[in-house]
């Protein structure tokens, strides 16, 4: 779905239209509601509204998204079969943006099928290439895209914890991500039983110390664990035995941001 912000967009009609669409319980109408949300985000950002203010607006009107007596719109989305999300990723041909180009949907699927009571989502934000800037831009200017990508991944693979490994030379990125995480927690969008649902997910930041080798996923995992950052022999791959020997998805900043868009 491609949404273009209309010059005639009416904020006064915004929530009313979404409420009517959600109450219809019709898939096409709910899709329309989602489109209106996206258009509203674009409109409000154009008006200079910060991400924190956007979160507060959606939180304030959240209860209007009820689609049946047993739940609400967010609960309905969380109950979507994870296979459908995997299929969407595979159909999009999204591959790892960190360099390896491994299909993202396939990686999430492998980790989701791994048997374990504990799983992890790791964001590789150790952008060590000279002159690289794409990860830093996303972390500082569009942090919610990255964070929501991790939340989606957590839901798909059955994880309740994520770690962002950010290089220490990016203090503004660390500050921006930490602020966004705190805002999401205050809004009830991170932590235990998110928005009253059974889905729980939390995020932590691990600050890298400038070792270039930590851009490689197994070395990054070793660094988070407090071990010497060295590349481990594979197999086993992280999706079956990663952080603390538990199934782990390691994705690049750009990959997670792209997953949010899909």
Protein Blocks (a to p, Z undefined) as FASTA:
>chain_A
ZZdddfklcfklmmmmmmmmmmnopaklmmmmmmmmmmmmmmmmmnopafklmmmmmmmm
mmmmccbfkbcfklmmmmpcfklmmmmmmmnopacfklnopafklmmmmmmmpgcfbdcd
dddfbdfbghiaklmmmmmmmmmlmmmmmmmmmmmnopabdcddddfklmmlmmmmmmmm
mmmmmnopgcehihhiabdcdddddddehiaklmpmklmmmmmnopacddddddddfklo
cghhiacddddfklmmmmmmZZ
